[in-house]
Amino acid sequence: MVRLRRTFGRPDLVVKSWGASLAPWRLAAVGTLIVLVLGFSWVQLFHVGPPSVEDLRRVAGVDEWRTLDFGVKDDQPGIAQYDKTTGWTGFDIDIAYMIAEDLGFRRDEVRFYGIESEDRARMEATDLEGNPVAVKMVIASYSITADREDMPNVMFSASYLHTEQSVITLHGHPKVASLEEFAHKNVCTLSSSTSASAAEKAGAQIVRRNRVHECFDLLDANKVDAVTTDAVILGGYKAQEPAKYDHWDLGLDITEAWGISVGANQALRDLVDLTLYRSYEDPKDSRWEEAYADTILKEVALNPDVPLARATQPEPRRPEVRELPWEEIVQ
């Protein structure tokens, strides 16, 4: 309640004085509102600066999708594996859920489909009945290389994991220090894998398979002398059967930087990079660290002589996104 104080018997003077004092503030508020409206209208009309998150979602088509479909590996323990009892598990699976969460999809709206190495560029996976499925993203231990980036339907996000190449043999094999020790011997690796190049240069006889478990089937049957691919993949097999295999560090300087392919959808790539940037920059966002601790870290002790993967998230680029006043890219 406001009390009017009489001034020389005329309370109307108080009212007039109060109203006059508020007038400049009212004008300033109206002026500020007009400037903001005009500013936002100008941005919307002429698209000044980089796109907003809403712009990226519209261009990517995210809001039209009822489910979010990922192509992933299904036979890589600790990375991406399907089991009838436990379902889909692994580091790549957790990273996919992290991206899906930021895109507004619930966990029951996320779909995973097994994909073979040679099909990653085509973005074509298969369901559990063997039917082909076109996916929106590929998170399948997919190393970023210049040759792959030159492919017409491959566009990578920033890297989300760094690992390196290693080799596995049956237990009891003489100590391995380099791939040259497998010159003229049979070494299995994945089709379309970057690991084949180093093994070929070392003189190994390369046996290619579409799935890593097929390589291990050959190793178990003594049909190849070793399996070589990324250390974090081999580490999962060693962790499952530590007495059966020996895992060897090759000391190679090449880093295998895994990325997420989004096909030709650049707007989706920027949205994925935004999630990776938030995860890296925001001290309150521990989803990457939790994914690593729940999967890869558990295998480290069972692979004591081989570095499986770096325990820190690779530093991503900050995507070109217009941050509106009510938005915060990093909380």
C-alpha positions, -999 to 999 in steps of 0.1 A, spaced: 0 0 0 13 35 -9 6 64 14 3 99 0 19 126 20 2 159 19 23 188 6 9 221 14 -26 205 15 -23 191 -21 -16 154 -24 -19 158 -62 15 174 -62 31 142 -48 15 121 -75 26 144 -103 61 145 -89 63 107 -87 50 102 -122 75 127 -136 104 109 -119 94 75 -135 90 89 -170 127 87 -180 129 51 -168 98 41 -188 112 57 -219 146 39 -214 128 5 -209 108 10 -240 138 21 -260 158 -10 -248 129 -33 -258 127 -17 -292 165 -21 -297 164 -58 -287 134 -65 -309 150 -48 -339 183 -66 -332 167 -100 -331 146 -93 -361 177 -82 -381 195 -114 -371 165 -136 -381 159 -117 -413 194 -114 -426 211 -143 -407 239 -122 -394 267 -143 -380 269 -181 -374 238 -202 -370 221 -208 -337 214 -242 -322 178 -239 -334 191 -232 -370 214 -262 -369 186 -285 -357 163 -273 -385 189 -277 -412 200 -311 -398 164 -323 -397 168 -335 -361 133 -324 -350 117 -346 -377 133 -378 -365 113 -401 -342 144 -422 -334 181 -417 -335 198 -445 -354 235 -453 -349 258 -477 -368 281 -493 -342 303 -524 -339 287 -553 -322 317 -576 -314 342 -553 -296 342 -559 -258 345 -526 -239 339 -505 -271 306 -517 -286 292 -552 -281 257 -567 -283 246 -595 -260 211 -609 -258 211 -607 -220 228 -573 -214 220 -556 -247 243 -529 -261 273 -520 -240 307 -502 -244 324 -469 -246 311 -461 -281 275 -469 -269 279 -445 -239 292 -417 -262 262 -423 -285 238 -419 -256 256 -387 -246 251 -372 -280 215 -384 -281 207 -368 -248 219 -334 -260 199 -338 -292 168 -343 -271 163 -381 -275 154 -404 -247 173 -436 -243 144 -456 -255 144 -435 -287 180 -445 -296 186 -474 -319 218 -493 -325 226 -514 -355 257 -535 -362 279 -521 -390 309 -537 -407 341 -517 -413 337 -516 -451 301 -503 -447 309 -473 -425 314 -449 -454 281 -459 -469 263 -454 -435 246 -488 -440 242 -511 -410 221 -542 -404 195 -551 -379 194 -582 -358 176 -601 -386 202 -591 -411 182 -564 -429 200 -533 -442 194 -501 -423 205 -465 -432 218 -448 -401 222 -411 -391 256 -415 -375 284 -440 -374 303 -445 -341 323 -476 -348 360 -473 -338 363 -451 -370 397 -435 -372 399 -400 -389 422 -400 -419 427 -376 -448 417 -403 -473 385 -410 -455 377 -373 -452 380 -370 -490 352 -396 -494 319 -379 -507 297 -393 -479 321 -391 -449 322 -361 -426 338 -365 -392 332 -348 -359 360 -338 -337 379 -368 -322 364 -383 -291 391 -409 -283 428 -414 -290 444 -448 -292 472 -466 -311 479 -498 -330 490 -529 -311 491 -567 -317 478 -598 -300 491 -633 -301 482 -666 -283 497 -669 -249 533 -681 -249 544 -664 -280 579 -650 -280 581 -613 -270 570 -589 -297 586 -555 -301 576 -546 -337 555 -556 -366 587 -565 -385 588 -597 -364 557 -609 -384 574 -605 -418 561 -634 -441 537 -645 -413 499 -643 -414 484 -614 -396 447 -607 -395 431 -573 -394 398 -557 -403 388 -548 -438 392 -511 -445 413 -508 -414 442 -483 -410 461 -510 -392 467 -530 -424 491 -504 -439 517 -507 -411 515 -545 -411 519 -546 -449 550 -523 -448 565 -546 -422 562 -575 -447 533 -594 -430 509 -615 -450 476 -597 -444 444 -616 -438 413 -594 -439 380 -600 -422 350 -578 -418 346 -585 -380 373 -586 -354 359 -617 -338 365 -635 -371 402 -626 -367 402 -641 -333 385 -672 -345 415 -676 -369 440 -669 -342 423 -695 -319 426 -721 -346 463 -712 -353 454 -701 -388 471 -668 -383 500 -658 -361 486 -625 -348 457 -600 -348 465 -563 -352 442 -533 -349 436 -505 -324 449 -513 -289 417 -504 -271 398 -530 -293 424 -557 -286 424 -548 -250 388 -559 -246 396 -594 -259 426 -597 -236 405 -586 -206 379 -612 -214 404 -641 -216 436 -628 -200 452 -663 -198 446 -670 -235 462 -640 -252 494 -619 -250 490 -583 -259 520 -564 -272 528 -527 -275 544 -518 -309 557 -484 -299 542 -468 -330 541 -430 -331 508 -428 -351 478 -418 -331 444 -433 -341 419 -405 -335 384 -419 -336 356 -397 -349 319 -398 -356 308 -398 -392 275 -380 -400 275 -386 -437 271 -353 -456 251 -336 -428 273 -307 -418 247 -292 -394 245 -325 -376 283 -326 -374 283 -292 -357 257 -303 -332 278 -334 -324 309 -312 -320 288 -289 -297 282 -319 -274 319 -329 -274 329 -292 -267 305 -290 -238 318 -323 -224 354 -311 -226 349 -275 -214 322 -278 -187 337 -290 -154 302 -301 -143 299 -324 -174 315 -357 -165 298 -380 -190 329 -387 -210 349 -395 -179 322 -417 -166 320 -436 -199 358 -442 -198 357 -453 -162 328 -477 -168 344 -494 -198 380 -489 -209 395 -482 -175 383 -516 -162 405 -533 -189 437 -514 -181 448 -536 -153 444 -567 -175 466 -551 -202 495 -538 -180 521 -535 -207 500 -518 -234 485 -483 -234 449 -488 -245 437 -453 -249 444 -418 -235 424 -413 -203 415 -378 -212 390 -366 -238 408 -351 -268 404 -313 -271 376 -305 -296 371 -274 -317 344 -250 -306 318 -251 -334 307 -219 -350 274 -215 -332 256 -182 -324 250 -181 -287 218 -163 -279 215 -142 -247 194 -168 -229 217 -197 -240 250 -209 -225 271 -233 -246 290 -242 -215 271 -239 -182 
